[in-house]
């Protein structure tokens, strides 16, 4: 009986060198990240594979905020950038950079949506195709609120990551 294994409480097994998993920070960081990534994967996939680039270019051009040549480049590049950033968020690769690109897009397009609404422009936001069942979440004032929520989720993810890194340092 002298060689019987000793059963220790879990607290003794975790010493100061073992990183503890804080469920609150995981919840605050990864759930918002997954929600944002899912929205951008959905939107970008539909723009890339289910509609023609000229449709998205016309939707961007309707805002009248950029020259036509720029809107065509945006229509070709933005959906791929959205998809790459969303996948990076899920995989945990280049998270800060992906978060920054998505924030820049949201911070750029949210005032454009507000401008269009205040100006009385009846245009599609271009976030998702016209036949998408989730279009109601992206059009008009609900679309502005969706963008604000996505911005808040990205900021929460960034704060949780920063806070977790600073606590472990």
C-alpha positions in Angstrom: 0.0 0.0 0.0 3.0 2.3 0.3 3.1 2.8 -3.5 -0.6 3.8 -3.8 -1.2 6.9 -6.0 -1.8 10.0 -4.1 -5.0 11.9 -5.1 -4.5 15.6 -4.8 -7.1 18.4 -5.1 -7.1 20.2 -8.4 -5.9 23.4 -6.8 -2.6 21.8 -5.8 -2.1 20.7 -9.4 -2.3 24.2 -10.7 0.7 26.2 -9.6 1.6 29.8 -10.5 3.3 28.6 -13.7 0.2 26.9 -15.1 -2.1 29.3 -17.1 -5.6 29.2 -15.8 -8.5 29.3 -18.2 -10.8 32.2 -17.3 -14.2 31.3 -18.7 -15.4 34.9 -18.5 -12.6 36.1 -20.8 -13.0 33.2 -23.2 -16.7 34.0 -23.4 -16.0 37.7 -23.8 -13.4 37.1 -26.4 -14.3 34.1 -28.5 -18.1 34.4 -28.7 -18.1 37.9 -30.1 -15.3 36.9 -32.5 -17.3 33.9 -33.8 -20.5 36.0 -34.2 -18.7 38.7 -36.2 -16.9 36.1 -38.3 -20.1 34.2 -39.1 -21.8 37.4 -40.2 -18.9 38.4 -42.5 -18.5 34.9 -43.9 -22.2 34.8 -44.7 -22.1 38.2 -46.4 -18.9 37.7 -48.3 -19.7 34.3 -49.5 -23.0 35.5 -50.9 -21.3 38.5 -52.6 -18.5 36.3 -54.0 -20.5 33.3 -55.2 -24.1 34.2 -55.7 -24.1 37.6 -57.3 -22.2 39.3 -60.0 -19.5 41.8 -59.0 -21.2 44.5 -61.1 -24.3 44.3 -58.8 -22.2 45.0 -55.7 -20.3 47.7 -57.6 -23.7 49.4 -58.5 -24.7 49.3 -54.8 -21.5 50.9 -53.7 -21.6 53.5 -56.5 -25.2 54.5 -55.4 -23.6 56.1 -52.3 -21.8 58.5 -54.6 -18.8 58.7 -52.3 -16.1 57.3 -54.6 -15.3 57.4 -58.4 -16.7 54.6 -60.5 -13.3 53.0 -61.0 -12.8 52.8 -57.2 -16.2 51.3 -56.7 -15.4 48.5 -59.1 -12.2 47.7 -57.3 -14.0 47.8 -54.0 -16.7 45.4 -55.4 -14.0 42.9 -56.4 -11.7 43.2 -53.4 -13.9 43.9 -50.3 -15.8 40.5 -50.3 -12.5 38.6 -50.4 -11.1 40.8 -47.7 -14.2 40.2 -45.6 -13.9 36.4 -46.1 -10.1 36.3 -45.3 -10.5 38.4 -42.2 -13.5 36.4 -40.9 -11.6 33.1 -41.5 -8.5 34.5 -39.7 -10.7 35.5 -36.7 -12.0 31.9 -36.5 -8.6 30.3 -36.9 -6.9 32.7 -34.5 -4.5 33.9 -37.2 -3.6 37.6 -37.5 -6.5 38.3 -35.2 -5.5 41.9 -34.5 -5.0 42.7 -38.2 -8.3 41.0 -39.2 -10.1 42.8 -36.4 -8.6 46.1 -37.6 -9.6 45.6 -41.2 -13.2 44.7 -40.3 -13.4 47.7 -37.9 -12.1 50.0 -40.7 -14.8 48.6 -43.1 -17.6 49.0 -40.5 -16.4 52.5 -39.4 -16.2 53.5 -43.0 -19.6 52.1 -44.2 -21.7 52.9 -41.1 -21.5 56.7 -41.6 -22.2 56.1 -45.3 -25.4 54.2 -44.4 -26.4 57.1 -42.1 -25.7 59.6 -44.8 -27.8 57.7 -47.3 -30.7 57.4 -44.8 -30.6 61.0 -43.7 -30.3 62.1 -47.4 -33.4 60.1 -48.3 -31.5 57.9 -50.7 -33.4 54.7 -51.4 -30.4 52.4 -52.1 -29.4 48.9 -51.0 -26.5 48.8 -48.6 -24.8 46.1 -50.6 -24.0 44.1 -47.4 -25.9 41.0 -48.6 -27.7 40.3 -51.9 -31.3 41.3 -52.3 -32.5 37.7 -52.1 -30.9 37.1 -48.7 -33.3 36.2 -45.9 -31.2 38.3 -43.5 -31.4 41.5 -45.7 -33.7 43.1 -43.1 -30.9 43.2 -40.6 -28.6 45.1 -43.0 -31.0 47.7 -44.5 -32.0 51.1 -43.1 -31.7 51.9 -39.5 -31.6 48.2 -38.4 -28.5 48.0 -40.7 -26.9 50.9 -38.8 -27.6 49.2 -35.5 -26.3 45.9 -36.8 -23.0 47.7 -37.8 -22.9 49.3 -34.3 -23.3 45.9 -32.7 -20.6 44.4 -34.9 -18.3 47.2 -34.0 -19.0 46.7 -30.3 -18.4 43.0 -30.6 -15.0 43.6 -32.3 -14.0 46.1 -29.6 -15.1 43.7 -26.9 -13.0 40.9 -28.5 -10.0 43.3 -28.6 -10.5 44.4 -25.0 -10.8 40.8 -23.8 -7.7 39.8 -25.6 -5.7 42.8 -24.4 -6.9 42.3 -20.8 -6.1 38.6 -20.9 -2.6 39.3 -22.3 -1.9 42.0 -19.7 -3.0 39.7 -16.8 -0.7 36.9 -17.9 2.3 39.2 -18.3 
